[in-house]
Amino acid sequence: MAEQRLGIIMHGVTGRMGTNQHLARSIVALRNQGGVLLGNGDRLVLDPILVGRNEEKLRTLAQDYGVARWTTDLGAALADPRDKLFFDAGTTQMRAGLIERAILAGKNIYTEKPVAGNVNDALKVATLAKKAGIANGVVQDKLFLPGLIKLKRLRDEGFFGRLLAVRIDFGYWVFDGFEATAQRPAWNYQLDQGGGIILDMFCHWRYVLDHTIAPVTGVCCIGRNHIPQRCSEEGESYRADADDGAFAMLELEGKVIAQVASSWATRVRRDDLVTVHVDGTAGSAVAGLQRCWVQSGEETPRPVWNPDEPQSMAFPDQWREVYGSESFDNGFMSQWILFLRHLCEGTPYIYDLMEGVKGVQLADAALKSWRARRWIEIGAPVEVA
């Protein structure tokens, strides 16, 4: 057994998700496990270099996680031939430009989503990567969560019969920064910084629906700017002009209807911060991030509509949990492993930049639908010549 070193340029991981999910729970966790085991028995040893603009944050992060290398000089990092992979978890506004720079520097690409702020820029970098012949991938983390894995398994096993409809309910209350500290950064709520819940979350809904239920073919959406004034991390009041709520109807292949509610201005009374409810002729299922419950046709109760009497049925008790005894690795780490094996061994990997383009395409279509107040059909993204 031999060791293969892989140098990874990790840009923008000083943010909450970049630190927790990509650095700590993926790259550092894999490093502490001895690397990634490859098919030939070799070990892929990960050697990250942290890159960003804030020297103090980088130094502290490197010390906290035992990372030997960090720099504020992105150009120098991209010029180093020892590092073959570029990863970005920074702001949406900067992402397409950074990916393009990295591709032109000869790096392979793995990136957070959205891959760009609009579909034209997303297509540009996806096409550039294809022409360069590099390995490229986009984080599609929810597909690797236990709840969604279980839901897809039910679909593949034919549990639902003919699929009828889907409801996705996502959101929680993000404090405005005045009454309590906000849980999300200020740029999320500013259009000129690439913010907005439609651009952020509809990229998720595209891959979730495409790969777990059926491909998306059309959308009708209304967005809302519920809370127009917020307070930043620095304690400064700012105008929050981006959408913080979005309510959409989508059509999927097979005439399946999906209702999707996304909000950073809602209070939770459901099983999880996101739930996916799927109805079919033979049964229904509800999945959260970790757990999944089902009700087959044989188990379906016969409620009686009577508005004059209190409801006697405890509907949640009529569902049973499936695959509850299984354990799963961290979803972000699982996708990192899949991509790293693709990069080093050429194993199959479908979550590439063109898949990322589809997410931005749905977000673009939803925004267009909101502005025009009409239904938008969605076809395959057209590659840039």
PyMOL commands that set and color helices and strands:
alter all, ss='L'
color gray80, all
select helices_A, chain A and resi 16-32+55-65+74-79+92-104+119-132+141-144+146-156+186-189+191-193+197-213+315-318+331-345+353-372
alter helices_A, ss='H'
color red, helices_A
select strands_A, chain A and resi 3-11+36-37+43-51+69-71+83-88+108-111+136-138+163-171+216-224+229-231+237-239+245-252+256-263+274-280+283-287+292-296+320-321+376-377
alter strands_A, ss='S'
color yellow, strands_A
deselect
rebuild
show_as cartoon
